[in-house]
Amino acid sequence: MVDVVGPTGLDSARDNLIERLHALGAVETSGMIAVAGRPTTRKLRVLGARQQIVRIDEEDTSPFDSLVEERLLAACRT
């Protein structure tokens, strides 16, 4: 069993990620903490001739509030 812990948004990207992880089998996603008003991080890799040329990240890098931080830490401890 693998436990996935991290912040996500409350969006379709989160739903898609959880669906894909569950399809893999023994993956626990209860540690994926949904944060209102924050998008799920997305990474787009641009490839050319079978090599990555650049990666474009769409993410919010602002600090979490203390409640979200504590929920993430609690998920790591379990």
All heavy atoms as a GROMACS GRO file, in nm:
protein
  590
    1MET      N    1   0.085  -0.118   0.000
    1MET     CA    2   0.000   0.000   0.000
    1MET      C    3   0.089   0.124   0.000
    1MET      O    4   0.187   0.131   0.073
    1MET     CB    5  -0.090  -0.001   0.124
    1MET     CG    6  -0.173   0.124   0.144
    1MET     SD    7  -0.305   0.153   0.027
    1MET     CE    8  -0.426   0.037   0.080
    2VAL      N    9   0.051   0.220  -0.080
    2VAL     CA   10   0.121   0.348  -0.089
    2VAL      C   11   0.025   0.457  -0.041
    2VAL      O   12  -0.091   0.459  -0.082
    2VAL     CB   13   0.166   0.379  -0.234
    2VAL    CG1   14   0.224   0.517  -0.245
    2VAL    CG2   15   0.263   0.274  -0.283
    3ASP      N   16   0.072   0.545   0.046
    3ASP     CA   17  -0.007   0.658   0.092
    3ASP      C   18   0.041   0.784   0.021
    3ASP      O   19   0.159   0.818   0.027
    3ASP     CB   20   0.008   0.679   0.243
    3ASP     CG   21  -0.051   0.566   0.323
    3ASP    OD1   22  -0.161   0.520   0.287
    3ASP    OD2   23   0.012   0.522   0.420
    4VAL      N   24  -0.052   0.854  -0.045
    4VAL     CA   25  -0.020   0.978  -0.113
    4VAL      C   26  -0.066   1.093  -0.023
    4VAL      O   27  -0.181   1.097   0.019
    4VAL     CB   28  -0.090   0.987  -0.251
    4VAL    CG1   29  -0.058   1.120  -0.318
    4VAL    CG2   30  -0.046   0.871  -0.339
    5VAL      N   31   0.026   1.184   0.006
    5VAL     CA   32  -0.004   1.299   0.092
    5VAL      C   33   0.038   1.425   0.019
    5VAL      O   34   0.149   1.433  -0.034
    5VAL     CB   35   0.071   1.289   0.227
    5VAL    CG1   36   0.049   1.415   0.310
    5VAL    CG2   37   0.030   1.166   0.303
    6GLY      N   38  -0.051   1.523   0.015
    6GLY     CA   39  -0.017   1.650  -0.047
    6GLY      C   40  -0.140   1.736  -0.066
    6GLY      O   41  -0.253   1.688  -0.055
    7PRO      N   42  -0.119   1.862  -0.098
    7PRO     CA   43  -0.231   1.953  -0.119
    7PRO      C   44  -0.285   1.943  -0.261
    7PRO      O   45  -0.210   1.914  -0.355
    7PRO     CB   46  -0.169   2.091  -0.096
    7PRO     CG   47  -0.027   2.073  -0.143
    7PRO     CD   48   0.010   1.932  -0.104
    8THR      N   49  -0.415   1.961  -0.275
    8THR     CA   50  -0.478   1.970  -0.407
    8THR      C   51  -0.581   2.082  -0.402
    8THR      O   52  -0.616   2.131  -0.294
    8THR     CB   53  -0.552   1.840  -0.445
    8THR    OG1   54  -0.666   1.824  -0.360
    8THR    CG2   55  -0.463   1.719  -0.439
    9GLY      N   56  -0.630   2.118  -0.517
    9GLY     CA   57  -0.742   2.210  -0.523
    9GLY      C   58  -0.871   2.132  -0.510
    9GLY      O   59  -0.870   2.010  -0.496
   10LEU      N   60  -0.981   2.202  -0.517
   10LEU     CA   61  -1.114   2.139  -0.523
   10LEU      C   62  -1.160   2.150  -0.667
   10LEU      O   63  -1.246   2.233  -0.700
   10LEU     CB   64  -1.212   2.211  -0.430
   10LEU     CG   65  -1.196   2.186  -0.282
   10LEU    CD1   66  -1.280   2.284  -0.201
   10LEU    CD2   67  -1.237   2.043  -0.250
   11ASP      N   68  -1.101   2.070  -0.754
   11ASP     CA   69  -1.126   2.087  -0.896
   11ASP      C   70  -1.123   1.953  -0.971
   11ASP      O   71  -1.097   1.848  -0.912
   11ASP     CB   72  -1.024   2.184  -0.956
   11ASP     CG   73  -0.880   2.150  -0.923
   11ASP    OD1   74  -0.850   2.032  -0.895
   11ASP    OD2   75  -0.796   2.240  -0.925
   12SER      N   76  -1.148   1.959  -1.100
   12SER     CA   77  -1.152   1.837  -1.181
   12SER      C   78  -1.014   1.772  -1.192
   12SER      O   79  -1.004   1.650  -1.207
   12SER     CB   80  -1.209   1.866  -1.319
   12SER     OG   81  -1.128   1.958  -1.389
   13ALA      N   82  -0.908   1.851  -1.183
   13ALA     CA   83  -0.773   1.793  -1.187
   13ALA      C   84  -0.751   1.702  -1.067
   13ALA      O   85  -0.690   1.595  -1.078
   13ALA     CB   86  -0.668   1.904  -1.191
   14ARG      N   87  -0.801   1.742  -0.951
   14ARG     CA   88  -0.793   1.659  -0.830
   14ARG      C   89  -0.871   1.530  -0.850
   14ARG      O   90  -0.822   1.420  -0.822
   14ARG     CB   91  -0.849   1.735  -0.710
   14ARG     CG   92  -0.852   1.653  -0.582
   14ARG     CD   93  -0.924   1.732  -0.471
   14ARG     NE   94  -0.896   1.680  -0.340
   14ARG     CZ   95  -0.956   1.574  -0.285
   14ARG    NH1   96  -1.049   1.510  -0.352
   14ARG    NH2   97  -0.923   1.534  -0.165
   15ASP      N   98  -0.994   1.543  -0.900
   15ASP     CA   99  -1.077   1.425  -0.923
   15ASP      C  100  -1.010   1.328  -1.020
   15ASP      O  101  -1.011   1.207  -0.998
   15ASP     CB  102  -1.214   1.467  -0.978
   15ASP     CG  103  -1.292   1.554  -0.882
   15ASP    OD1  104  -1.264   1.550  -0.759
   15ASP    OD2  105  -1.382   1.626  -0.928
   16ASN      N  106  -0.954   1.381  -1.127
   16ASN     CA  107  -0.885   1.299  -1.227
   16ASN      C  108  -0.765   1.228  -1.166
   16ASN      O  109  -0.743   1.108  -1.189
   16ASN     CB  110  -0.843   1.387  -1.345
   16ASN     CG  111  -0.784   1.309  -1.459
   16ASN    OD1  112  -0.800   1.188  -1.469
   16ASN    ND2  113  -0.716   1.379  -1.547
   17LEU      N  114  -0.687   1.299  -1.086
   17LEU     CA  115  -0.569   1.241  -1.023
   17LEU      C  116  -0.609   1.127  -0.929
   17LEU      O  117  -0.550   1.019  -0.933
   17LEU     CB  118  -0.492   1.349  -0.947
   17LEU     CG  119  -0.369   1.304  -0.869
   17LEU    CD1  120  -0.268   1.234  -0.959
   17LEU    CD2  121  -0.306   1.423  -0.798
   18ILE      N  122  -0.709   1.150  -0.846
   18ILE     CA  123  -0.753   1.046  -0.752
   18ILE      C  124  -0.805   0.925  -0.828
   18ILE      O  125  -0.775   0.810  -0.793
   18ILE     CB  126  -0.859   1.103  -0.654
   18ILE    CG1  127  -0.790   1.198  -0.557
   18ILE    CG2  128  -0.930   0.991  -0.580
   18ILE    CD1  129  -0.884   1.272  -0.464
   19GLU      N  130  -0.882   0.948  -0.934
   19GLU     CA  131  -0.933   0.837  -1.014
   19GLU      C  132  -0.819   0.754  -1.073
   19GLU      O  133  -0.822   0.632  -1.068
   19GLU     CB  134  -1.020   0.893  -1.126
   19GLU     CG  135  -1.083   0.788  -1.214
   19GLU     CD  136  -1.169   0.851  -1.323
   19GLU    OE1  137  -1.251   0.940  -1.292
   19GLU    OE2  138  -1.154   0.809  -1.439
   20ARG      N  139  -0.718   0.821  -1.126
   20ARG     CA  140  -0.604   0.750  -1.184
   20ARG      C  141  -0.524   0.673  -1.079
   20ARG      O  142  -0.477   0.563  -1.103
   20ARG     CB  143  -0.513   0.847  -1.259
   20ARG     CG  144  -0.573   0.898  -1.386
   20ARG     CD  145  -0.486   1.002  -1.451
   20ARG     NE  146  -0.543   1.046  -1.576
   20ARG     CZ  147  -0.473   1.056  -1.687
   20ARG    NH1  148  -0.345   1.025  -1.690
   20ARG    NH2  149  -0.532   1.097  -1.797
   21LEU      N  150  -0.506   0.732  -0.962
   21LEU     CA  151  -0.434   0.664  -0.855
   21LEU      C  152  -0.509   0.541  -0.806
   21LEU      O  153  -0.450   0.435  -0.785
   21LEU     CB  154  -0.407   0.760  -0.739
   21LEU     CG  155  -0.304   0.869  -0.766
   21LEU    CD1  156  -0.305   0.972  -0.654
   21LEU    CD2  157  -0.165   0.810  -0.784
   22HIS      N  158  -0.640   0.552  -0.791
   22HIS     CA  159  -0.720   0.438  -0.747
   22HIS      C  160  -0.718   0.326  -0.851
   22HIS      O  161  -0.723   0.208  -0.815
   22HIS     CB  162  -0.862   0.480  -0.715
   22HIS     CG  163  -0.873   0.554  -0.586
   22HIS    ND1  164  -0.989   0.617  -0.546
   22HIS    CD2  165  -0.783   0.578  -0.488
   22HIS    CE1  166  -0.970   0.674  -0.428
   22HIS    NE2  167  -0.845   0.654  -0.392
   23ALA      N  168  -0.709   0.362  -0.978
   23ALA     CA  169  -0.704   0.262  -1.084
   23ALA      C  170  -0.576   0.178  -1.076
   23ALA      O  171  -0.573   0.064  -1.124
   23ALA     CB  172  -0.714   0.330  -1.221
   24LEU      N  173  -0.473   0.233  -1.014
   24LEU     CA  174  -0.347   0.160  -0.999
   24LEU      C  175  -0.355   0.049  -0.895
   24LEU      O  176  -0.272  -0.041  -0.892
   24LEU     CB  177  -0.233   0.255  -0.962
   24LEU     CG  178  -0.196   0.358  -1.068
   24LEU    CD1  179  -0.097   0.458  -1.010
   24LEU    CD2  180  -0.139   0.291  -1.191
   25GLY      N  181  -0.450   0.060  -0.807
   25GLY     CA  182  -0.463  -0.043  -0.703
   25GLY      C  183  -0.431   0.012  -0.566
   25GLY      O  184  -0.484   0.114  -0.527
   26ALA      N  185  -0.340  -0.049  -0.497
   26ALA     CA  186  -0.313  -0.023  -0.356
   26ALA      C  187  -0.257   0.117  -0.330
   26ALA      O  188  -0.141   0.134  -0.292
   26ALA     CB  189  -0.218  -0.128  -0.301
   27VAL      N  190  -0.339   0.219  -0.352
   27VAL     CA  191  -0.299   0.358  -0.328
   27VAL      C  192  -0.404   0.422  -0.238
   27VAL      O  193  -0.523   0.423  -0.269
   27VAL     CB  194  -0.288   0.437  -0.460
   27VAL    CG1  195  -0.251   0.582  -0.433
   27VAL    CG2  196  -0.186   0.373  -0.554
   28GLU      N  197  -0.360   0.477  -0.127
   28GLU     CA  198  -0.448   0.545  -0.031
   28GLU      C  199  -0.437   0.695  -0.056
   28GLU      O  200  -0.328   0.752  -0.048
   28GLU     CB  201  -0.406   0.512   0.112
   28GLU     CG  202  -0.483   0.586   0.218
   28GLU     CD  203  -0.632   0.562   0.209
   28GLU    OE1  204  -0.673   0.445   0.203
   28GLU    OE2  205  -0.706   0.662   0.208
   29THR      N  206  -0.550   0.761  -0.084
   29THR     CA  207  -0.547   0.903  -0.119
   29THR      C  208  -0.612   0.993  -0.013
   29THR      O  209  -0.630   1.111  -0.037
   29THR     CB  210  -0.618   0.926  -0.254
   29THR    OG1  211  -0.753   0.877  -0.244
   29THR    CG2  212  -0.545   0.856  -0.367
   30SER      N  213  -0.642   0.939   0.104
   30SER     CA  214  -0.708   1.022   0.206
   30SER      C  215  -0.615   1.134   0.256
   30SER      O  216  -0.662   1.231   0.314
   30SER     CB  217  -0.756   0.936   0.323
   30SER     OG  218  -0.646   0.875   0.388
   31GLY      N  219  -0.486   1.121   0.233
   31GLY     CA  220  -0.391   1.225   0.271
   31GLY      C  221  -0.380   1.339   0.171
   31GLY      O  222  -0.305   1.433   0.191
   32MET      N  223  -0.456   1.330   0.062
   32MET     CA  224  -0.459   1.440  -0.036
   32MET      C  225  -0.558   1.544   0.015
   32MET      O  226  -0.679   1.524   0.010
   32MET     CB  227  -0.497   1.386  -0.174
   32MET     CG  228  -0.393   1.292  -0.229
   32MET     SD  229  -0.442   1.214  -0.384
   32MET     CE  230  -0.454   1.355  -0.492
   33ILE      N  231  -0.506   1.653   0.068
   33ILE     CA  232  -0.586   1.754   0.135
   33ILE      C  233  -0.634   1.858   0.033
   33ILE      O  234  -0.552   1.927  -0.029
   33ILE     CB  235  -0.504   1.823   0.246
   33ILE    CG1  236  -0.442   1.719   0.341
   33ILE    CG2  237  -0.589   1.925   0.319
   33ILE    CD1  238  -0.540   1.628   0.409
   34ALA      N  239  -0.766   1.868   0.018
   34ALA     CA  240  -0.825   1.966  -0.074
   34ALA      C  241  -0.824   2.104  -0.008
   34ALA      O  242  -0.866   2.120   0.106
   34ALA     CB  243  -0.966   1.925  -0.110
   35VAL      N  244  -0.774   2.202  -0.081
   35VAL     CA  245  -0.763   2.338  -0.030
   35VAL      C  246  -0.848   2.429  -0.118
   35VAL      O  247  -0.819   2.447  -0.237
   35VAL     CB  248  -0.616   2.387  -0.031
   35VAL    CG1  249  -0.606   2.527   0.027
   35VAL    CG2  250  -0.527   2.290   0.044
   36ALA      N  251  -0.954   2.484  -0.059
   36ALA     CA  252  -1.043   2.573  -0.134
   36ALA      C  253  -0.967   2.696  -0.183
   36ALA      O  254  -0.882   2.751  -0.113
   36ALA     CB  255  -1.160   2.615  -0.045
   37GLY      N  256  -0.996   2.736  -0.306
   37GLY     CA  257  -0.935   2.856  -0.361
   37GLY      C  258  -0.795   2.835  -0.415
   37GLY      O  259  -0.730   2.931  -0.457
   38ARG      N  260  -0.748   2.713  -0.416
   38ARG     CA  261  -0.613   2.684  -0.464
   38ARG      C  262  -0.624   2.576  -0.571
   38ARG      O  263  -0.688   2.474  -0.548
   38ARG     CB  264  -0.528   2.634  -0.347
   38ARG     CG  265  -0.383   2.618  -0.377
   38ARG     CD  266  -0.311   2.568  -0.250
   38ARG     NE  267  -0.170   2.584  -0.263
   38ARG     CZ  268  -0.098   2.676  -0.201
   38ARG    NH1  269  -0.156   2.760  -0.118
   38ARG    NH2  270   0.031   2.683  -0.218
   39PRO      N  271  -0.562   2.595  -0.688
   39PRO     CA  272  -0.574   2.493  -0.793
   39PRO      C  273  -0.482   2.374  -0.766
   39PRO      O  274  -0.380   2.387  -0.699
   39PRO     CB  275  -0.528   2.567  -0.919
   39PRO     CG  276  -0.430   2.668  -0.868
   39PRO     CD  277  -0.484   2.710  -0.732
   40THR      N  278  -0.521   2.259  -0.817
   40THR     CA  279  -0.432   2.143  -0.816
   40THR      C  280  -0.317   2.172  -0.911
   40THR      O  281  -0.339   2.220  -1.023
   40THR     CB  282  -0.508   2.017  -0.862
   40THR    OG1  283  -0.616   1.993  -0.770
   40THR    CG2  284  -0.417   1.896  -0.866
   41THR      N  285  -0.195   2.148  -0.866
   41THR     CA  286  -0.078   2.173  -0.949
   41THR      C  287  -0.084   2.089  -1.076
   41THR      O  288  -0.114   1.970  -1.070
   41THR     CB  289   0.052   2.143  -0.873
   41THR    OG1  290   0.059   2.231  -0.760
   41THR    CG2  291   0.175   2.161  -0.958
   42ARG      N  292  -0.053   2.152  -1.189
   42ARG     CA  293  -0.046   2.082  -1.318
   42ARG      C  294   0.089   2.109  -1.380
   42ARG      O  295   0.141   2.220  -1.372
   42ARG     CB  296  -0.156   2.131  -1.412
   42ARG     CG  297  -0.294   2.104  -1.362
   42ARG     CD  298  -0.395   2.161  -1.456
   42ARG     NE  299  -0.529   2.146  -1.401
   42ARG     CZ  300  -0.636   2.138  -1.477
   42ARG    NH1  301  -0.627   2.144  -1.606
   42ARG    NH2  302  -0.754   2.126  -1.420
   43LYS      N  303   0.144   2.006  -1.442
   43LYS     CA  304   0.274   2.018  -1.506
   43LYS      C  305   0.262   1.971  -1.650
   43LYS      O  306   0.216   1.859  -1.674
   43LYS     CB  307   0.378   1.935  -1.431
   43LYS     CG  308   0.397   1.986  -1.288
   43LYS     CD  309   0.496   1.904  -1.211
   43LYS     CE  310   0.504   1.953  -1.068
   43LYS     NZ  311   0.577   2.073  -1.051
   44LEU      N  312   0.300   2.057  -1.742
   44LEU     CA  313   0.294   2.025  -1.885
   44LEU      C  314   0.435   2.013  -1.937
   44LEU      O  315   0.515   2.106  -1.924
   44LEU     CB  316   0.220   2.136  -1.961
   44LEU     CG  317   0.220   2.125  -2.112
   44LEU    CD1  318   0.141   2.003  -2.157
   44LEU    CD2  319   0.164   2.252  -2.173
   45ARG      N  320   0.467   1.897  -1.991
   45ARG     CA  321   0.600   1.875  -2.048
   45ARG      C  322   0.593   1.888  -2.199
   45ARG      O  323   0.511   1.821  -2.263
   45ARG     CB  324   0.652   1.737  -2.008
   45ARG     CG  325   0.688   1.732  -1.860
   45ARG     CD  326   0.711   1.591  -1.811
   45ARG     NE  327   0.755   1.588  -1.673
   45ARG     CZ  328   0.674   1.598  -1.569
   45ARG    NH1  329   0.545   1.611  -1.586
   45ARG    NH2  330   0.721   1.596  -1.447
   46VAL      N  331   0.676   1.974  -2.254
   46VAL     CA  332   0.683   1.993  -2.398
   46VAL      C  333   0.799   1.910  -2.450
   46VAL      O  334   0.913   1.927  -2.405
   46VAL     CB  335   0.702   2.142  -2.434
   46VAL    CG1  336   0.711   2.161  -2.585
   46VAL    CG2  337   0.588   2.226  -2.375
   47LEU      N  338   0.768   1.817  -2.540
   47LEU     CA  339   0.869   1.725  -2.591
   47LEU      C  340   0.899   1.755  -2.737
   47LEU      O  341   0.813   1.796  -2.814
   47LEU     CB  342   0.821   1.580  -2.578
   47LEU     CG  343   0.777   1.535  -2.441
   47LEU    CD1  344   0.722   1.393  -2.448
   47LEU    CD2  345   0.891   1.543  -2.342
   48GLY      N  346   1.022   1.729  -2.774
   48GLY     CA  347   1.065   1.738  -2.912
   48GLY      C  348   1.173   1.634  -2.936
   48GLY      O  349   1.268   1.624  -2.857
   49ALA      N  350   1.159   1.555  -3.040
   49ALA     CA  351   1.257   1.451  -3.072
   49ALA      C  352   1.282   1.361  -2.950
   49ALA      O  353   1.396   1.331  -2.917
   49ALA     CB  354   1.387   1.511  -3.124
   50ARG      N  355   1.172   1.326  -2.881
   50ARG     CA  356   1.177   1.236  -2.765
   50ARG      C  357   1.252   1.292  -2.644
   50ARG      O  358   1.296   1.217  -2.558
   50ARG     CB  359   1.235   1.101  -2.803
   50ARG     CG  360   1.151   1.026  -2.902
   50ARG     CD  361   1.211   0.892  -2.929
   50ARG     NE  362   1.132   0.823  -3.030
   50ARG     CZ  363   1.121   0.693  -3.037
   50ARG    NH1  364   1.183   0.617  -2.950
   50ARG    NH2  365   1.049   0.638  -3.130
   51GLN      N  366   1.271   1.420  -2.641
   51GLN     CA  367   1.337   1.485  -2.527
   51GLN      C  368   1.249   1.596  -2.473
   51GLN      O  369   1.179   1.663  -2.547
   51GLN     CB  370   1.472   1.545  -2.567
   51GLN     CG  371   1.576   1.444  -2.606
   51GLN     CD  372   1.710   1.511  -2.633
   51GLN    OE1  373   1.717   1.629  -2.662
   51GLN    NE2  374   1.816   1.433  -2.624
   52GLN      N  375   1.256   1.613  -2.342
   52GLN     CA  376   1.182   1.723  -2.282
   52GLN      C  377   1.255   1.853  -2.312
   52GLN      O  378   1.373   1.867  -2.282
   52GLN     CB  379   1.170   1.704  -2.131
   52GLN     CG  380   1.094   1.815  -2.063
   52GLN     CD  381   1.068   1.789  -1.917
   52GLN    OE1  382   1.032   1.679  -1.878
   52GLN    NE2  383   1.088   1.892  -1.836
   53ILE      N  384   1.182   1.946  -2.370
   53ILE     CA  385   1.241   2.076  -2.403
   53ILE      C  386   1.217   2.175  -2.289
   53ILE      O  387   1.306   2.250  -2.250
   53ILE     CB  388   1.181   2.131  -2.534
   53ILE    CG1  389   1.217   2.037  -2.649
   53ILE    CG2  390   1.230   2.272  -2.562
   53ILE    CD1  391   1.146   2.068  -2.778
   54VAL      N  392   1.096   2.173  -2.236
   54VAL     CA  393   1.060   2.264  -2.129
   54VAL      C  394   0.944   2.204  -2.050
   54VAL      O  395   0.870   2.120  -2.101
   54VAL     CB  396   1.021   2.404  -2.185
   54VAL    CG1  397   0.894   2.398  -2.266
   54VAL    CG2  398   1.013   2.509  -2.077
   55ARG      N  399   0.929   2.246  -1.925
   55ARG     CA  400   0.814   2.207  -1.844
   55ARG      C  401   0.746   2.334  -1.797
   55ARG      O  402   0.810   2.426  -1.745
   55ARG     CB  403   0.856   2.123  -1.725
   55ARG     CG  404   0.735   2.067  -1.649
   55ARG     CD  405   0.776   1.983  -1.533
   55ARG     NE  406   0.810   2.071  -1.422
   55ARG     CZ  407   0.872   2.032  -1.312
   55ARG    NH1  408   0.910   1.907  -1.299
   55ARG    NH2  409   0.898   2.116  -1.216
   56ILE      N  410   0.615   2.338  -1.814
   56ILE     CA  411   0.536   2.453  -1.772
   56ILE      C  412   0.453   2.410  -1.651
   56ILE      O  413   0.374   2.317  -1.660
   56ILE     CB  414   0.444   2.501  -1.886
   56ILE    CG1  415   0.528   2.537  -2.009
   56ILE    CG2  416   0.358   2.618  -1.840
   56ILE    CD1  417   0.448   2.553  -2.136
   57ASP      N  418   0.475   2.477  -1.539
   57ASP     CA  419   0.404   2.445  -1.415
   57ASP      C  420   0.295   2.548  -1.391
   57ASP      O  421   0.320   2.669  -1.399
   57ASP     CB  422   0.499   2.446  -1.295
   57ASP     CG  423   0.604   2.337  -1.302
   57ASP    OD1  424   0.593   2.250  -1.390
   57ASP    OD2  425   0.696   2.339  -1.220
   58GLU      N  426   0.175   2.500  -1.361
   58GLU     CA  427   0.066   2.586  -1.319
   58GLU      C  428   0.040   2.552  -1.173
   58GLU      O  429  -0.011   2.443  -1.144
   58GLU     CB  430  -0.059   2.559  -1.402
   58GLU     CG  431  -0.044   2.595  -1.548
   58GLU     CD  432  -0.171   2.564  -1.626
   58GLU    OE1  433  -0.281   2.593  -1.576
   58GLU    OE2  434  -0.158   2.509  -1.735
   59GLU      N  435   0.078   2.642  -1.083
   59GLU     CA  436   0.063   2.613  -0.942
   59GLU      C  437   0.057   2.740  -0.860
   59GLU      O  438   0.099   2.847  -0.905
   59GLU     CB  439   0.178   2.525  -0.892
   59GLU     CG  440   0.315   2.587  -0.907
   59GLU     CD  441   0.426   2.490  -0.874
   59GLU    OE1  442   0.404   2.396  -0.798
   59GLU    OE2  443   0.536   2.510  -0.924
   60ASP      N  444   0.007   2.727  -0.742
   60ASP     CA  445   0.004   2.836  -0.644
   60ASP      C  446   0.113   2.804  -0.542
   60ASP      O  447   0.104   2.704  -0.472
   60ASP     CB  448  -0.133   2.842  -0.579
   60ASP     CG  449  -0.147   2.953  -0.476
   60ASP    OD1  450  -0.044   3.012  -0.436
   60ASP    OD2  451  -0.260   2.980  -0.435
   61THR      N  452   0.213   2.888  -0.532
   61THR     CA  453   0.325   2.862  -0.441
   61THR      C  454   0.317   2.944  -0.313
   61THR      O  455   0.412   2.946  -0.236
   61THR     CB  456   0.460   2.890  -0.511
   61THR    OG1  457   0.464   3.027  -0.552
   61THR    CG2  458   0.479   2.798  -0.631
   62SER      N  459   0.203   3.006  -0.290
   62SER     CA  460   0.189   3.084  -0.167
   62SER      C  461   0.182   2.989  -0.047
   62SER      O  462   0.142   2.873  -0.059
   62SER     CB  463   0.064   3.171  -0.173
   62SER     OG  464  -0.052   3.092  -0.186
   63PRO      N  465   0.223   3.038   0.070
   63PRO     CA  466   0.221   2.952   0.190
   63PRO      C  467   0.079   2.908   0.227
   63PRO      O  468  -0.018   2.978   0.197
   63PRO     CB  469   0.278   3.043   0.300
   63PRO     CG  470   0.344   3.155   0.229
   63PRO     CD  471   0.275   3.170   0.098
   64PHE      N  472   0.070   2.793   0.291
   64PHE     CA  473  -0.059   2.744   0.340
   64PHE      C  474  -0.091   2.811   0.473
   64PHE      O  475   0.000   2.850   0.547
   64PHE     CB  476  -0.052   2.593   0.366
   64PHE     CG  477  -0.024   2.514   0.243
   64PHE    CD1  478   0.098   2.450   0.226
   64PHE    CD2  479  -0.119   2.501   0.144
   64PHE    CE1  480   0.124   2.377   0.113
   64PHE    CE2  481  -0.094   2.428   0.030
   64PHE     CZ  482   0.028   2.366   0.013
   65ASP      N  483  -0.221   2.820   0.503
   65ASP     CA  484  -0.254   2.868   0.637
   65ASP      C  485  -0.225   2.757   0.737
   65ASP      O  486  -0.201   2.642   0.701
   65ASP     CB  487  -0.399   2.918   0.645
   65ASP     CG  488  -0.504   2.809   0.625
   65ASP    OD1  489  -0.483   2.696   0.670
   65ASP    OD2  490  -0.607   2.839   0.562
   66SER      N  491  -0.227   2.789   0.864
   66SER     CA  492  -0.185   2.694   0.967
   66SER      C  493  -0.275   2.571   0.974
   66SER      O  494  -0.228   2.461   1.004
   66SER     CB  495  -0.176   2.762   1.103
   66SER     OG  496  -0.302   2.815   1.139
   67LEU      N  497  -0.404   2.585   0.944
   67LEU     CA  498  -0.495   2.471   0.948
   67LEU      C  499  -0.459   2.369   0.840
   67LEU      O  500  -0.452   2.249   0.866
   67LEU     CB  501  -0.640   2.516   0.932
   67LEU     CG  502  -0.745   2.405   0.930
   67LEU    CD1  503  -0.742   2.325   1.060
   67LEU    CD2  504  -0.882   2.463   0.907
   68VAL      N  505  -0.434   2.416   0.720
   68VAL     CA  506  -0.396   2.326   0.610
   68VAL      C  507  -0.262   2.261   0.641
   68VAL      O  508  -0.244   2.141   0.622
   68VAL     CB  509  -0.390   2.403   0.475
   68VAL    CG1  510  -0.329   2.315   0.366
   68VAL    CG2  511  -0.528   2.452   0.435
   69GLU      N  512  -0.169   2.339   0.691
   69GLU     CA  513  -0.037   2.286   0.727
   69GLU      C  514  -0.050   2.174   0.831
   69GLU      O  515   0.011   2.067   0.816
   69GLU     CB  516   0.051   2.397   0.780
   69GLU     CG  517   0.192   2.354   0.810
   69GLU     CD  518   0.279   2.470   0.855
   69GLU    OE1  519   0.262   2.583   0.803
   69GLU    OE2  520   0.362   2.447   0.944
   70GLU      N  521  -0.134   2.195   0.931
   70GLU     CA  522  -0.152   2.093   1.035
   70GLU      C  523  -0.219   1.968   0.979
   70GLU      O  524  -0.182   1.856   1.015
   70GLU     CB  525  -0.233   2.148   1.152
   70GLU     CG  526  -0.247   2.051   1.266
   70GLU     CD  527  -0.114   1.992   1.318
   70GLU    OE1  528  -0.017   2.067   1.332
   70GLU    OE2  529  -0.111   1.870   1.340
   71ARG      N  530  -0.315   1.985   0.889
   71ARG     CA  531  -0.380   1.869   0.827
   71ARG      C  532  -0.281   1.788   0.744
   71ARG      O  533  -0.284   1.665   0.745
   71ARG     CB  534  -0.497   1.914   0.741
   71ARG     CG  535  -0.615   1.965   0.824
   71ARG     CD  536  -0.729   2.009   0.739
   71ARG     NE  537  -0.783   1.895   0.665
   71ARG     CZ  538  -0.854   1.908   0.552
   71ARG    NH1  539  -0.879   2.027   0.502
   71ARG    NH2  540  -0.898   1.801   0.490
   72LEU      N  541  -0.192   1.856   0.673
   72LEU     CA  542  -0.090   1.785   0.593
   72LEU      C  543   0.007   1.710   0.684
   72LEU      O  544   0.041   1.594   0.658
   72LEU     CB  545  -0.014   1.884   0.504
   72LEU     CG  546  -0.092   1.937   0.385
   72LEU    CD1  547  -0.021   2.057   0.323
   72LEU    CD2  548  -0.112   1.828   0.280
   73LEU      N  549   0.049   1.775   0.790
   73LEU     CA  550   0.141   1.709   0.884
   73LEU      C  551   0.074   1.589   0.951
   73LEU      O  552   0.137   1.484   0.968
   73LEU     CB  553   0.191   1.809   0.989
   73LEU     CG  554   0.287   1.915   0.936
   73LEU    CD1  555   0.312   2.021   1.044
   73LEU    CD2  556   0.416   1.854   0.888
   74ALA      N  557  -0.052   1.603   0.988
   74ALA     CA  558  -0.125   1.493   1.050
   74ALA      C  559  -0.136   1.375   0.953
   74ALA      O  560  -0.123   1.258   0.992
   74ALA     CB  561  -0.264   1.539   1.094
   75ALA      N  562  -0.158   1.403   0.824
   75ALA     CA  563  -0.168   1.298   0.724
   75ALA      C  564  -0.034   1.226   0.709
   75ALA      O  565  -0.030   1.104   0.686
   75ALA     CB  566  -0.212   1.356   0.589
   76CYS      N  567   0.074   1.298   0.726
   76CYS     CA  568   0.208   1.235   0.718
   76CYS      C  569   0.235   1.145   0.837
   76CYS      O  570   0.306   1.045   0.826
   76CYS     CB  571   0.317   1.341   0.711
   76CYS     SG  572   0.321   1.430   0.555
   77ARG      N  573   0.180   1.181   0.950
   77ARG     CA  574   0.206   1.106   1.074
   77ARG      C  575   0.130   0.973   1.080
   77ARG      O  576   0.168   0.885   1.155
   77ARG     CB  577   0.168   1.189   1.195
   77ARG     CG  578   0.260   1.306   1.218
   77ARG     CD  579   0.221   1.381   1.344
   77ARG     NE  580   0.286   1.510   1.348
   77ARG     CZ  581   0.225   1.627   1.340
   77ARG    NH1  582   0.094   1.632   1.327
   77ARG    NH2  583   0.293   1.739   1.344
   78THR      N  584   0.023   0.959   1.005
   78THR     CA  585  -0.059   0.838   1.015
   78THR      C  586  -0.005   0.726   0.929
   78THR      O  587   0.073   0.738   0.845
   78THR     CB  588  -0.206   0.865   0.977
   78THR    OG1  589  -0.211   0.914   0.843
   78THR    CG2  590  -0.267   0.961   1.074
   0.00000   0.00000   0.00000
